[in-house]
Amino acid sequence: MFFDDYKKHQDARLRSSLLWEYDLDRFDWIAMQNIVLQRVIERGRITDFYAVLNLYGLKAFKEGVKNIPNLNDKDIAFVCILFGIKKQELKCYTQKQLRQKHWNS
């Protein structure tokens, strides 16, 4: 896996611009895990991934990713390849499959 060495990057910090609308001094990192993970997947840099992996751990990161309600197709493919997750395990993928499409879309 690409991020196997995340423990070597203990000094990595999450950019506050990813969570710009929240007061990070009173931010509940556990309760808001899905939002943090989604923002890092959608807009994060490598250092943001290292910071989040150090915060939650690899196992909790993978489990948290599975519960994110919305990701686009590119981000789904990215997460699946990078972390070895099957797309059928992702909540966002299964919900997308349940939505019926119009004939000409």
Secondary structure, DSSP 8 states (H G I E B T S, - for coil): -TTTTGGG-TT----GGGGTTS-TTS--TTTTHHHHHHHHHHH--HHHHHHHHHHH-HHHHHHHHHT-S---HHHHHHHHHHHT--GGG-HHHHHHHHS---TT-
